[in-house]
Structure formats: structure tokens, C-alpha cells
Amino acid sequence: MTYKIERYLHFPYLSIYGTELRDGLNRTVIAEFHANLSEVSDSHGISIWFPTYGVSEEYREIEAMKESGWALFLQDYYISAPTGRPDLNVSLVENDMDGDGANESFTVHALGSGEMGIEVLSGRDIVKRANGYGDMDMVFSGNSGYYSVLVCSYDNGNISNFKVIEGIVETFSFISGTVTDSSGRPIDATLVFHFPSGNITIRAKGGRYVLAVKEPTTAPYGSEVPVDVEYQGIVMRKNITLSSRYINEDFKINYGNPAIFYLIAAFLIITSFFGAVFLYDRDEKRKRMERLKSKPTIRKVKKIKRVIKVKTFIDREKELTELNTALRRAEDGVGSVIFLTGEDGVGKKTLMNRFRKEANISFISYDATGSEKRPYEAIIKVLEALNSLGLVSIDIKYLYSLPSKEQAFSEAFNAFAEASSKSPLIIYLSSSQWLDKPSIEFLEYLARGIDETRIVLVISAPQEELEDVGGKPHPLNELLISLMMEGKVRMIKLERFDMDKTRAMLSAILDSEIPDDILEKIYEETQGLPILVEEIANSIRRSGRKIYEMGPEDVEVAKSVREMMGKRLEKLDEEERRLVEWAAILGLKFSSDIIEALSGMGERMHVVLHRLIEDKILVEKEDILKFDHPQLRKIVCEWIGERAKEMHEKAAELVESMHPDDVFSLAYHFCYADKRDKCLKYALKAAKRAEESYSPKDAVDYYKMAEKSADEASLPEIYLSLARNFKKLMEIEKAEEYAKKAAEYGGNTGNAAHLLLGHLYLESSRWEEALREYEKAVNSSDAEQVIDAYRGMGKVYWRLGQHEKAAEYIEKAIDLAENSKNVDMLGISTIDLANVYSDWGKYEKAKELYKYAIKYLESVSNISEISRAYNNLGEVYRYMGDLDNAIEAYKKCVEYAESTKDINLIGYGLENLGTVHVYKGRFEEAMDYLSKAYRIFSKTGDKYMISGIYMAYGIMYGMQRKWEKAEENFKKSVELLEEIGIKYDLGITLYEYGKMLKEKGDERSEEVLRRALKIFKEIKADRHIKNVESLLSEGGSEEKNGG
Amino acid sequence: MPTEISKKIYSIMAREMGHLGKFIVEKQCKDLGIDPEEIDEENLDKVADAIRNVMVSFSGEEKAKKIWMEIKRLK
């Protein structure tokens, strides 16, 4: 909805309001048609919610809109259906709407008062515009397409109302008629229209059908379209010509008359074009079977029906409707995420293929295998596809070169948004249970902002494969849960077929009606799982036997897909087996050049490969080969058994000579070949590359591979790297375990491990252990490590409120940085020292130090740290009550952060700007900054920063004496901080919350403040203890002056 | 030990939602301040309503209602 409103604001008179509205819309979470809400009495128009935080379902958010003043601008405007407001009368007169798709013409007649405007839009483009007074007409001619008309009137230069009508010039051909049996009785037949852009299936209920065909997406005007009419297993094909806008076509299906059957069968043998008509009559079925057996010519009929044979898509109308709804939303500018699930073989890919054909728009799919060689493979492949389609132009290497994951995500997100800016885009990720964690992290980022794009993201995986991993939820489950709680994902679950659908599938593949006893047997064995039904039907077809010649005992039903896959493999000859074994060694996916070299078959390999593709063992797509089903590879690997080691060795050597840069494959093959030296070498390289692409999970996997082949000399570094990557993964216990192992080796690696342990303990508020580790780390001969250790010790004392000692240690770090001429560290350590003075209340000194730090950092162009220094300088000004200078400093922070696209720092600056504006009482600007910050942090999932935003809203509503909203926000902040376990900030939020309650005169304030006090005592935050105690003892003054 | 009702709710949700089911129950109970292991007749309605609310947007009104009714019948 938000997009729609924005899209209509093109008039020059609207430009000023448009800018303001766009800004407003950035804060808008939801705009909603009241017509959909039974509980709202006035079911016209829309409500636009200006929430103070995140998505909420509470109507009182509208109050916030009133406060903001936006209501004044919006209250007069309705977006309505054509029968909307009476004071602006719009009508359309068709001039030449003959439905031929060319130069369709109509007149827009607008009756209002004073100055008016009419605008015709195609998508977001204005295709015609006119201004006038009072009663005005505008004639519009255009080719078929989707247009909308905006009409508005002005009152003293301001818009007084506007109205939008959509989709009025779309041209349709209407095809309608009746379907009857041979006696003229109407029947509920199914009609399948085979348009070039895809098939459309409709039901003729009570014999009547009507189809509105959108031009020109379905078929060119005047073209012929084949239609299959199906009733009770009987299928008749007929071609109809799209000769006019209104076509009447009746179908008579010869049901129940055996004599006609033979006539038509004979006709089909002669023509061989129009498909076959089968008679089906339950009472006479057996008799007819007998006759058929004695009439061999009938077999020719079966050959004719190739069209029907390949069509195994069976009724998934509900699911297709759901997907099409998502697509329509995307067309309106609101993308969405769909989780498509159902067990393996239930037809997820088949459904998506059908959706793709029907949608006929950009469709990108990626099938994860779990053997991806690099992190983010899925995302990169999709981006490459977007590049190749010309939808975007993004340099993948540039993404990797960005200094932080957030920046890379932000750039990649923009590329996705751009790719869908012109028309909707469907991205289908199948077998997503195999996606690597980094790719899932990006999907979360994309999903959080997807409603700003026109993307339909379909993530598909069988639920049963989303088991917990190592006691933790499967990463995809984590993503789904988090999106689900925010209402950002919709699930489509495919169920197995019932008996009727099973019959329909068998019938479609075997071109024959299915005897009940055979159907029952197949259903019993397959339980309606489409892949098994299909496999059995195809095996019957391949055997050349006729279904009506078979009894239930002849149906060979495998117990599982595995058995079926095994059966497929059993048929392989010696050459095929050899090739398929090499394929299994190479992984689920591989390129043909490697397998050609490995097989040693030369040119003949292509012949064998072709056979394997024909036998559905392998599939080829864009030069990449893969197994048709993962189970196939698993079975082949079992055959190979102990020979695998030798084969991996050969593969490793070949990859080394052909693709020496493919360190991921090299690590994989050399490690499986048990070649320790090379396994170590390539696993380390692969791990480093994974680290460079912010994939700690993959880095851990490769370092663990390396660990198994490592000698004593390489172990300490590997342990240290594992500790660092586990820390990044927030797996603190494992990080500690490996850091301790590395520390045992002593030397500089040992010192680095002590330093890391110090950081781990500091972040866990384990002060004494942190100090002990830092003290060990200062023995390092690496000056930078020593500086870092002194900084760490300073931070411990700072957090303990021992400012003098904190300053003493940080000054040591500064001295060392000066002596070693390490200007970077000098600047960074100076910021640390300034932080201590700021917290100490020595604001002038802190200000001076931040300015020095900025100078140092400017000399080495460390933009990120300069941005941080400005942010902290802003904090000092804020504490001093100099809010104007604080705003200037925060703005500088945002400016620098924007130049490096560091979205976290941008978010910090915006959040602080929001908070300062709260203190200044400039609530509208505050909300603007805070909502922008919220958008950033909700995408990055930074709960810590989101908690700060809620706290700021809490303070703001408290200042406005809107107690209920204030309390609601404080509670959300507290809940988040409790969840992530950050005590210091929890104490601060409780303090502000308690203060608000006290001001309200709420007796719960004491309880909340005592909780804050308890926390501050636990973490020994003396200054804050004083603040809380003074508030508890009434009339207390605050040390911090926020304005 | 989880109550019989808790066990049955977990089982319904696992059947409908696979591994996600468990997390949905836990999260909804947490928001309601109810121990997911101790769902009883008294708090069953609240849990059923909360699950229904979250399921509507995820898998549609039809499925949400089906689950809701099944849970309500555990009383």
C-alpha cells in the first residue's frame, strides 16, 4: 500500500507534500484498507499508521499519527474503488475498446470544482497528464496494458482530494460456453487452455465456463489455442481461435457411448494430431478392456497422445493461488517470503515449475546441495544470474572487498531491490536445508527488508530435514521462527495425493484410465507420494506393458525412493558405472571438464554421459552436472567403499593441475585422500578464504579439517584461529576451550590466545579472569598485542568504575603506540581514554581527547574510527547539556559512516540523533531518526541497538506523559536486554523506566529502581548506584543531564 | 515432566510444523509467562489462542483454525 500512495504523487503541486509524505512513509509500517476490517465501522479509505516502533497490531498506533500532524495532511484523502467519494465524480467512457490490444481509447471525465488534474499511469510512469478546471475530459489512447488513472482537485493550490482507478485499460478476451456429454447433459468437465505463456486450467461448473484471457500475455490476437477438455478420464482436444473479444465455444464430450468411441479412435489414428478421446464407463470398463485387447490398432492411439503424457502436474490450485497472491503483492511493490515445504518427492519443484510458467516473469532458482565450495554460494549464484539477465550490474569481488559483513549485505540487498525495481522477481531456493549458514544470514537480512522490494522469495525445504544441529535449532528453522514471529513469512505445505489425484497422475503418464484394483494397489504402496506414483507409472511405461493387461500382482512397487534409485542404478553398464562413480567422488555437483579428465574415456565420455542423463541419473544445467537425486550419490558412494580414498587422491591431483585456485575442492579431496601435507595446506587456505568472506562457520569446518592433519608446529595457530572463529559465532565455551589450548603453547601465539581470552572474559563481565589474561598478554613481543592488552585492562577498570586505574592503563597503551609510531592504535587508544574521562564526568578533558583522536585518525584516514570518535564526542556534549553541539557531532558521525557505507555506525549515529531530539522535545524529528535507525537494526537483527531505540521511545512518551505507551516501550527494551543478557544497559533502562514510573506517581517505581540498583551493584557501576539511590531517597538529582 | 496436555500440544505442532512446532509452542508460552511443560486446562485456552494468532499469518486461517480447535479439544 505504501508504494501505491507514493506512486500517485506526480503532480507538481504535490512535490512538496510528496517529499514529506515519502519521509513519512519511511516511518510507516502499515497502511491498511478499512474495507478489510469488519471491526471498523467506516469501511472506506485507509489508515496509515505511524508507529513509534516496529510492527504492532494495535489500533492505538493511529494516535501516534494524529500527534505527528500527518493526519492533517492525510485526513482528506481517500484511495478508493471507483465508487468512492461523491464530491469528485470520475467516469470513464470507452471509445475504442475492441479488445484488439492496439490503440484502445477511452475518455476520463472528471467532475469536480476548481482546479483539477488527471494523470494516467502505467506502473510508475506517467503516460499522460492534463490540468484543467471543474468539469474536464481527457482522452487517452494506448496499447493494451495495465494502467491506472489518478484524478485530483486543488483548493488554493493544495490538493483537496484525489481518487485512483486501476486496471481500466486492460484488454481481455472472454471465452465462454458450455460442456455437455453426448446426450446434451451439462457436465462438470475440466478445461486446460494451452497458451504459449503457460496453461490455464478451469472447471466448467454445471457445464458452464467463462475464461477472461489477459492480452497480450496469454496468446497473440488471432492465434489458435489448443484446449483439452477432460471428464471422468476422457480427454478431448480442440483448437479455438482468438478471433474476437468475445468467443463462444461449446464442447461436447462423448461420454458413455461406446459406438462413438470407435469412430473417434479411428479418426484419431488418421489425423494423429488432435489428441485422443477415450471412453470411460465404469459399468462397461471390463468389457471394453477385453475388446481393446483384441484390437491392436488401438495401441496407435496411445502413441498419438504425447501431449498428455508429459503433463503430470496434478491439481495444486490452492497452492498456486497462494503463490499468485504473493506475486500480485509484489507487483504492487510489496515483496514477501514464502516457505514452501513438504516431504521429499511431494512435488515442490513441480509446483514451482508450474508457477514459473504461469507467472512468465524473471524467475531465478538455485538448488542447494550442501557441497557448495564457498560461503554464500547460493546468494552469489543468484546475483550472477541477475547480472546475466541484465537486471543489475554488481561486481561480486567488490562485495567481498567491503570491510564488513553488514556493508556487503547492504550492497547485496540494494542489488536485489534494484533487480526487482522494474518488474517483480521470483527467487526460488530449493533444498534450502543444505544452505550454508552465511547464506541463511543474508536471507534473513533480505527478508527483513523484502517488503520494500518486488521480490517473491520462495525458500523450500522438507520440514523433516530441519532437525536440530548440535543441540541448536537448524539455522533455517531459526530464520523461519524469527520471521514467523514478525509475520514476515508465509508457509505453503504440500500434502500427498489422495486417491483421486493419484489416479489423475497415473492416468496422465500412462495415457489410460486406471483400473480400480491397480489404483488401490499403487496407492497402498505409495501412500500418494507423487514421486513414487510417478516412478511406478514411468516404470510401467518403460516396461512396455499395458496397464489394462496387468493385474495388481504385476505392479512392481519399490518400498522407498532409495530402492527405486537403486533400481535405476542397477541397469547401468560397466562404462556408466565407472563414470557415475567419478561423479559421486566429485560431489553432488561438478563440471564436465573434470569428470572427462578423471574418467579417462576421452570423447566417449560424452556418449556415456548422455546416456546417464537420459536414464535420469544425472542432470545437466549450464555446464554443471549433478545427480538427479541425492540418494543416487549416496548409493554410489556405498558401492565405492574403500576405493574412495584412492579416487579422491586422483581427483585432488587433477583439480590441482586444472583448477589450482579451487582451494575448497582441493581441501575436500586431499583430506578425504588422507594426504596430510596437502590437506593441511589447502584446508588452511580454504579456511582463510572463508574468513575473508565473513563465514566463520565454514572457516571452523576447514580449520577442523586442517587440525586432523596438522603437525605440532601448526596446531597453536589452528587452535587460535578456531577460537577466534568460535568467538565470532558467539560460541563462547568453544572459543574459550580452543584459546586455552593455544595458550598452552606459549610464545606469541600463546600471548595472542591470552589476549583473546581476556577479550572473552571482558565481554562476559568476568573481570578478574580478564585482568589475569591481559596481564599475561602484555609479555608479548608484538607491540600491537601489548597495546591491545593494556587497552583491555583499561576497559576492565573502566567498567568497574575505577577511572584512575583505567586511565593509567590506557595511557600505557597510548605511550606504546606513540613509541612504536602506530598512529592507528594511537587514535583508537585515545578514544578509549576519552571514553574513560567522559564516564568519569570530566567532560572537558574527554572533549579534548576525542578531538586529538580525530586528528590522529584523520592522518591515517581511518574513517570508521573517526566516525566512532564523533559519535562519542556527541555523547559528551549530550551529557554536558550542549545538545546542539551533540547533534552536530552525531551528524558528522553519520556523514563519515555513510562514506564508508558502515551501516552499523550510521545506525548508531541516527539512534543518538533520535535520542537527543527526544531530550530537545523535538519529537517528530526524534521519531524520524529513531525509525530510520530501527529500520537499519531490524535488518541487521541487532537486538542491543533495538533495545536502545525502545528505551528512547519510552523516555519520549514519558516526557509527553503518555504513560501507557512509555511503559510498553520500556518493557520491550527490558525484554530484549534480558534476552541478550547485557546487564549494564539493562540497569540503565530500568533506571529510566523507574524514573518514568516515579514521575507518573506509580508505586511500582520503587520495585523497578531496586532492580536497577541490584544490577548496578552486581557490576559495580558506582556512578549509577549513586543515581538510583538518590532517586530512591526522593528528590535525588541526576548526574547525567540529557536535557 | 511435561503435563499430558503439554505433550499433546507438542505432538500436534510437530505433526503440523515439524521441528518448527516445538519452538512455536515455547515462544508463545514464554510470551504468555507460561511454562511450556506445564500447560493445563486452566491456561490451555490462552496457549491455543496465541498459537492460532501466530499461525494465521504463517500458514493461513484454515490451518490455524484446525490446530486451534484440536488444541482446544484437549480440555
Interface residues (C-beta under 8 A of the other chain):
Chain A: E322 T341 Q463 E464 L466 E467 D468 P473 H474 N477 L480 I481 M484 M485 G487 V489 R490 M491 I492 K493
Chain B: M17 G18 H19 L20 F23 I24 K27 V54 S57 F58 S59 G60 K63
